[in-house]
Amino acid sequence: MTGPHSEGDTAIRDLAALVEHASAPGGGFELCAGGLRCSGAEFAARVRAAAAGLRSLGLSTGDRVAVLLPRCVEEAVAICAAAVAGGIAVPIHGKLKDDQVAHILADAAPFAVVTSSVRLLALRDPGAVLAGHRILRVDDGALPVASTAFADLAGDAAALPRPTPRDPAVLLYTSGSTGLPKGIVQDHHNLCLGAAVVANYLRLTAADHLLALLPFSFDYGLNQLLSALHAGCRVTAADPLGAGELHELLRTVRPSGIAGVPSLWHQVAASLTSGTLTAEDGASLRYVTNSGGALRTSDSAVLRRCWPHVEVYAMYGLTEAFRSAFLPPAEFDAHPDSFGRAIAGVELLLVDPGSGAVLEGPATGELVHAGTMVAQGYWRRPDATAERFRADPRGGPGTVVYSGDLVRRDAAGRHFFVARRDRLLKVHGHRVSPDEVAAAVAGCPGVGEVAVLGVPAGAEGHRIVLCVSGDPADGDLRRQVVARCRTRLPSFMQPAEVVVLSALPHNSNGKVDEAALRANLRSCTDDTSTSC
């Protein structure tokens, strides 16, 4: 079904044009992050200077620039500058630890890494992680490796090459159902079109002020920055907060819009119920959006009751296709569990998982994204690309993305999430590979086989249960496993429970029998048990 909504202004087809658009006289773009404010003109000047400096260092078209920073103005500047210079920005999630950061750097092979002493405090051994890389620092703190000041980059901005719309602009790393994170290549056209379409249906104007709580390494979070650039409005970027801090931020920033994932809205609903947040805290809001999973209906009911003036946009997107669908707020109260219909230029198909046939009318099948905003594929992974990015099942031209999501479509064309087809877990809006969690404890003394299960946990997505074979009587084993996870995995990958079993069950093929393992765990009558 083709989306009926206007694409908005699509004349802006590359990030260089988008940044210049935001710096136009009379524009209202302003970025607030890390305690600093940056106007549209200042932002554009800093992006141009950094882009020219990267070229003067020797960056060539297509070279990658990794951005390993906490929330700060320089993070947004570096991402945009890398793309404007003809390179590919690689934003790295602020919560990732040594193993994940090292994997991304090894996989992307960046021309340079933009980082800070503050961000490196979160790593066990930053010297080892950064060894062999050109480092550009954004602060004056001591770094364990030689570095150059990012602010000192200089060059001839007039000589910058102009990116073409289909040039790669960002490499977004996200976990698949198996293995370590894969980079997804998105081009200038898709990023700018996504900004235009979202700004259009959210009706963003220069009067809006967006509160960006999602990381720029997340496609949904990056879209907040780009949509603000497109609309020429203010955006305040902050790290995810507790309820008390969110209360203060809402009162001081007075945002008109917030993008969130189900776990954030669950926290907000609980805080509204307890009184930690109040009706006054939402007084400035015009809208909120949800993506990254289904919004729990009980949470949406609290939001609508306590903040009745706030429009709720349910949204859906894939990192492999950037933005896909949304539900107009006027339909939300009647269909709070739907993510709506395709956006402009996109078709959402349902394909029968068994036959591969395209299903018409009301049906349930695997969601397939066709039309605009399809990514260029996985970075240097042709086999993985061929598996997800395929020919149109209707026989027409163009590439489509098979989502792996089972989705139901009603008679009005609205879509409802049903389940994942593969083993991918969703935790607080993040995609988590069970294999990546298991790899973190491989080789831990006393640990044999490892299996990772996802248990449905409502708005939080999945609760991670880590099962290991070992000696259940060894009281130190579980503590060692938990400690290893804390040092090797970001917070959203931490297991909620570690279970030690004398042996993991196997099926006839010699593989871990997940169904038997789940039944084994259910047989443990004590919910707090960590061995059985």
Secondary structure, DSSP 8 states (H G I E B T S, - for coil): -BB-S--------SHHHHHHHHTSTT---EEEETTEEEEHHHHHHHHHHHHHHHHHHT--TT-EEEEE--SSHHHHHHHHHHHHTTSEEEE--TT--HHHHHHHHHHH--SEEEE-HHHHTT-S-HHHHHTTS-EEESSSS--SS--EEGGG----GGG-----TTSEEEEEEE--SSSS-EEEEEEHHHHHHHHHHHHHHTT--TT-EEEE-S-TTSHHHHHHHHHHHHHT-EEEE-----HHHHHHHHHHH--SEEEE-HHHHHHHHHHHHHTSS-TGGGTT-SEEEE-SS---HHHHHHHHHHSTTSEEEEEE--TTTS--EEE-GGGTTT-TT--BEE-BTEEEEEE-TTT--EE-SSEEEEEEEEETT---EETT-HHHHHHHEEE-TTS-SSEEEEEEEEEEE-TTS-EEEEEESSS-EEETTEEE-HHHHHHHHTT-TT---EEEEEEE-GGGBEEEEEEEES-TT-HHHHHHHHHHHHHHS-GGGS-SEEEEESS--B-TTSSB-HHHHHHHHHT---TT-SB-
